[in-house]
């Protein structure tokens, strides 16, 4: 059974559609096609839902009302004329409910364009137009942005931000034939916010689950700040599983937070998180950015779960990554701001000495955010390294 999740016109422009359409055209005759909709007015209007509309919306949107409008199931029928078409009533793309789904899933796990389900009907992975929701353990699902085609680069953010910290890479790398894959770690961004699992070991296991679920190979794995520590742990804990290259950006590998700093930060997060984050982000930069950039980072930090933020601060204070650094055998690019006050540059130099396969690039005009402060140089270093 194949589902199509309709997206808005902006998402329809994404490069993922070409891969989806090629997949649909390759389907065998025994495949049953149906469409998932959050309640399109036009479905009820055309009698495709047994005459029952699935939304309270009283009028069609502009595309549906125009001559160009076409319901998703009819687009599917044109793409794969050999397949059977189901016009069963389907409601709410977040909680799939459709006649015949149970029968289709009774005996095995079924992979479909919108996700992977097990025999119980539980979602293992759900796809959107530009990303995935991936189950990494029971009751914990991570959001993973996935844009472009080509060599996969998996980006892991730091504390307390999310994958959007790489906005100035996501907008450039796919144009250079590089597939951008940005993970929101548990507790951050659009991922689940469980009470447990905020250790480097568990987060490294989450990364492995994402890489395996997406069936990635020849991966370039990249981490910023705390994320740099997590990907370093991944290399030691999982032996660099499917990773051919590593990138560390202002990474907290040998720059552990002292106990008094950890306690002070936790106290601030518990008493006045908004102001604590404001102060934290001011320390990111060598030259203060615009107010807009500060606001952008602040909102990203406030979107994180406070418990997750506190627990990962504790992890940064206690994790020892020296043995993980010693286990790295793949080519490694270290990009680090000379004026970094969060993860001081001398710690990067020490890590460089430990990792014999590493290259350390100095960013003379950057603090903790070279991906923004010197974004052109940063992006070119990344592109050249991935292509090399």
N, C-alpha and C positions, 0 to 999 in steps of 0.2 A: 504494500500500500504506500503510495507516494502522496505527501501533502505539499501544498504550496501556501506559504504565508504571504499574503499581499502586503506590500509596503507602499509608502507614499512616493510621490514622484521624485523626491530628492534621492531616496534610497534606490529607486529604480535605475538611477544612473550609475550605481556602483559597479565596479568591474566584476563583482561576484556573480552578477546575473549571467554573464557569458558562460561561466563554468556550470551554473545551475542548468541553463538551457541545453548545453552539450550533454549533460548527464540525463536530462529528461528524454532527449532524442534517442539516447542509447538504450532505453528501457525495453525489456522483452514484452511480448504480447500478453503474458499472464499477469502483468502488473495492473493494479487497480488505482486509478487516479482520483483524488478528491481534493477539495480546496478548503482551507481554514480561513475564516474571516471573523473579525471582532464584531461583525454585525452590519454589513454593508446594506444600505437601503435598497440598492438595486437588486440584491438577491431576493428579497421579499417581493419587490415590485414585479419581477419577472417570473414569480412563481417557482423559484428554484429551492425554496425552503418549505415546501408543503403549504405555501401560503402564509406562513408565520414569520413575520419579521423578527430579527434577533436584536433589534436596537430600538431605542426610543427616538432615534433621529427621524424627523418628519419629512425631510427633503434630501434629494441626492446632492453630493458635492459636485463641483463644476465639471470634473472629469467624467463622472458617472452620467451626468445630464447631457453631455456633448455627444456628437456623433462618433467621437474617438473612443468613448467609454466602452469597455468590454470587461465582463466579469472574469476573474482569474481562472475559473474552471474551463471557460471557453478558450482562453489562451493556452491552457494545458492541452486541450483537445487538438488544437492546431499544431502544437509542438510534437505531440506523440500520438498520431492518429491510429496507430496499431493497438493502443492500450484501451481498456475499458474505462468508462467515465462514470463516476458516482456523483450524484447531485444531492447526497444526503444532507440533512440539516447539521450544520457544524457551528458551534458557538465558542467564543472566547479563545483566542490563539494561545493564551497563557495556560489554560486548563482544557486541553483537547477533549471534546465529547462528541462522538459521532457513531452512528449505527454501523456495525460491522467491524469496529476497531478491535473489540475483544476477540472475535474469531480470527482476525489476521495475526494476532499476537499470542495465541494460545500455546504454541509449541516452541517458540524460539525467540531470540533477540532479533529485531528487524531494524535495519538501517534505512532511513528515509531522508529525503532532502532537507526536511525540517528538523530531524533529530534522530536519536537512537533510543529505542524502548526495549525493556526486557519483557519476559513473558507475563509479568504481573501488570504490564501497562505503565510501569514507572519510567520516567524520563531519565536517561543516562546523559544525553547531550541534546540540546536544542539549538538550532541555528537561526540567526536573524540575517538580514541582508548584509550586515557588515560585522558579524561576530558570532559568538557561541556562548551558551550557558552550559558548563561542563561540571558534572557531578564528580567530586574528588573523594568523597567519603559519604557515609550515610548522613543525610540531612544537611550536607554542605555542598553548595554549587558555586563555582567561580564564573565571573564574566570575563570573556576573552575577546578583545577587539581583533579583527582579522581582515586586513586590507591589502589588496594587490596580489600579484603573482610573481613567482620567481623564488630565489633562495630565501628560506625562512629565517627571520631574525626574531627571537623571542625576547621581549623587553619586560623587565621586572622593576617596578617602581620602589621608592623608599617610603619611609614614614614621615608624615601622615598623609601622603598624597595618593594618587592612583595612576592608571595607565595614561591619563590625559596629560601628565607631566611631560610626555614625549610628543606633544602636539606638533612641535616644529620639526620633528623627525617623521611623524606619520604623514604629514602633508607633502613631504619631499621624497622619501625613500621609495614608495610604490612607483613613482615616475621614473625611477632608476632601475626598474626591474627587480626590486627587493620586496619581499612579502613582509609586511609589518604585522607582528602578532604581539599585542600588549595585554598582559595579564593584570587584572585587579586581584591582588592578594586577598585572602579571607579577612573580613573585617573592614575592607576598603572599597570605595567606589560602588559599583553595581553588584559586587559579590555578596554572598551571605555573610552575616555577622554572628558566628557562633560564639559561645563562651570559652571554647577551648581551642587549642591548636596553634598558639602564637609562639612557637619555637622555630628556630631555624630548621630543625629536622623535619617538622611537620610541613612547613612551608616549602621546603625542598621536595618533599614527597608530593605536594600539590602540583609543583611544576612538572614533575615526572608524569603525573596523571594527565596533565594537559597535553604534554608532548606525545604521550602514548595514544590518548583518545583522538588527537588530530592526525595520528599516524605520520608524524614528522620525522625526517631524516636529514643528516648533514646540517644540523641546526647551528646557527650562531646565537649563543646565549648571552644576554646583556643585562647588567644590573646597576642601578643607581643607588648610592648611599646605603641604607639598610638592605636594599635589593641586591646590591653588590655583595654584601655578606651572605645573603641567602643563596645566590647563584654559586658563590664560592663553596658553600656547604654542599650544594648539589653536586659539584665536581668531586668532592671527597666522598660523600655518602653514597652516590650512585655511579661512581667511576666515570663521570662524564658521559653517561648514557645518551647516545645519539647526538652528542655535541661535538662538532669539529672545530669550533672557534669560540673564544670567550672574550667579552668586553666588560670592563669595569669602569664605571663613571663615578668619580668622587666616592669610591667604595669604602664602606666601614669594615675593613678587613682586619687591620691591626690597630685601629684607632678606637678602642673600647671607651665607652663613657665611664668616667670615675663615679664611684658610689654616690658622692655628694651631688653630682650633676644629675644622676638618675633620680634621686630622691627629690631634688628641687623641681625637676621637670614634672614628675608625677604630682607633686603638691600643686603646681600651677594648673595642670590639666584638671585636677579635681576641684579646684576652687574657682578658677576663671579661665576656662579653656579658650574662649575667643581671644582674650588678650594674650594668653600664653602663645597661641599660634601666630598672632600678629608679631610678637617679639621674635619668635623662631624664624619666621620667613624673612625678616629684615636681616638676619644673620646669614642668609643664603648667598648674598651678593657682595661683590667687590665694589661695584658702583650701583647705587640704589636704582631700581627700575621705576617705571611709571606706576602711578597709583593703581592703574588698571591691572597690571601684572600682579601686584601685591594682593589686590582683591581676588583675582583669579585663583591664586594659590591658597588664600585664606578660605575661600568657599570649598575648594578641593579638600582642605584639611578638615573643615567642619563636617563634610559629608562622611568622613571616616567615623566608625564606631568608637566612642570614647574608651570603652573597655579594651578594644583591640589596640588602640593607640598606646594605652598604658602598658599593656602586656608586651607589646613589641619594644617599647622603651626598656623594659626590664631585660628582654632578650639581648638587645644591643649592649647592655651593660655586663652581661655574664658570658656571652659566647666567645670562645677562643677558636680562631680560624687558622692558626699557624699550620696545623697538620693538613688541613684542607688545601691551603695554598701549596704545600709541598707535594700534594697529589696531582696538581694540574700538569698535564702533559701536552695540551693543545696550544696552538698559537693564541696569545692573549694580548689584547690591546687595552692599555690603561690610559684613560683620559682624565686629567686631574688639574683643577685650578690651583695655581701657585698660592693664591690668597685664601684658600679654603680654611675657614675657621671651624667648620663642623667636623670634617675629617681632614686634619692637617696634612699638608703635602709631604712632610718627612715620613709619615706612615705609608704613603704610596711608594716612596723610594725604597722603604724596607720591603714592602710586598714585591716590588720589582726585582729586588735582589734574590728573593726566595724563589720566584717563578722564573726558571731559566728560559722559558719560551716566550717571555713577555717583552713588550715594547711600552715604554712610558713616554707619553706626550705631555709636555708642559703647556698649560694655558695661562699665559702671562697676565692676562687682563680679566681673569675670572676668580670667583670665590667657589662656592659649592654648586654653582649652576652653569657650567660651561656650555651645556646644551642650549641655554638661552643667551648668556652674556657674549659668547663667541660662536653663535649657532652656525655660521657659514663654515668656519674652520672645523667645528665639531662634526657637522654633517659630512663634509668631504672626507675627514678621517674615517668615519664609519663606512662610507660608500667604498672607499679605496680598500679598506681592510676586508670587508665582506666579499668584494670581487677578487681579491688577491688569491 
